[in-house]
Amino acid sequence: MYKLLLLFFVGMNQLLFSQDNFKDQFTVFTDESKALGKIEYCTFNSSINKRKPLLIFIHGSGNFPTFHYRNDLKQYAWSAFSILQKYKDDYHVLFVNKPGIPLFDSIQIDPKTGHFDYPQNDEFDRHYSLDWRALAASMIIDRAVKDLLVDRTKIVVMGHSQGGQVAPKIAKLNQKVTHVVMLNCNVLNHLYDFILQERLASFTGEQSFETTQSNIDSLYADYQKIFDYPNSIKDSWNNETYLRWSSFSTETPLENMLKLKVPILLVAGGRDIWNSFVMNSDYAKIEFMSHGKNNLTYKVFPNANHFLQNESLDQGKTTTTDIKPQVFDYIMSWISSSK
């Protein structure tokens, strides 16, 4: 059965905009450090000179630009949740690039597969890790409170998928953060998801229990190679470097969550299996209760998938209904009421 844990967030959460006016709605800032290299962040121009809270959004995995010009459509597409533009006058909404990947760039479409095609580069391979993403975001928060008029009583870190894994680490690094929102992300080691998927396949009859165990044994062998060479950027698994995989395994999101005193909202989809297994996320609530901590709110949308869409079966076919407006209404209400 063995399936890749690919995040097709680009195709699931995009709005298209003409080339003429899309970039004009943002201001882009750049910074640089010896350790991290060049970092970009952008925010909406709308009411940019107004004092308002800060919301930094960390999107999922992959080496795509956050805002990419699709040559096949002659339009820009947005990798993050486009609903965030709804809050541009209530928050300074920030987006941060990935190492070696600009915020804005063009991408191609592979004519054979229909998948997005964007070249991998050495800087991305050398730096792409949990530490880079968290340190870069923390640095941008410090920079943004100097560049912008920020109401420091509310500085929100919000992450989706892999970005959700990064979010609590950012809050651990930067004490300016007041709220953490984690969307559709694991709380235990992300490599555990692959094992959960294999076990589920045997219980649902998709494959035999013997096949499942053989696949899991193969996974363990692959994981051992990753941990034997944790800093390797020449070796890869599932098309990503050993460094990338090992870095997100040095500390789990749950370990960082338990170190925080600020309010945390963890949102999961009850039908999220292939990207951030909901059964992985479920464990967080138990640990918070056992530690006597009450700063976690865990909200599951029972029929939602990884991309905040409700799934249902209609005559044997899966249909989806977007529930991002409902989810983000819940999130914004939670932020307002949590202190």
Secondary structure, DSSP 8 states (H G I E B T S, - for coil): --------HHHHS--EEETTTTGGGEEEEEEEETTTEEEEEEEESTTTTS-EEEEEEE--SSS--SEEEETTTTEEEESS-GGGGGGTTTSEEEEE-BTTB-SEEEEEE-TTT--EE----HHHHHH-SHHHHHHHHHHHHHHHHHHS-EEEEEEEEEEETHHHHHHHHHHHH-TT--EEEEES--SS-TTHHHHHHHHHHHHTTSS-HHHHHHHHHHHHHHHHHHHHSTT-SS-EETTEEHHHHHHTTSS-HHHHHHT--S-EEEEEETT--SSS-HHHHTHHHHHHHHTT---EEEEEETTB-TTSEEEEEETTEEEEEE-HHHHHHHHHHHHHH--
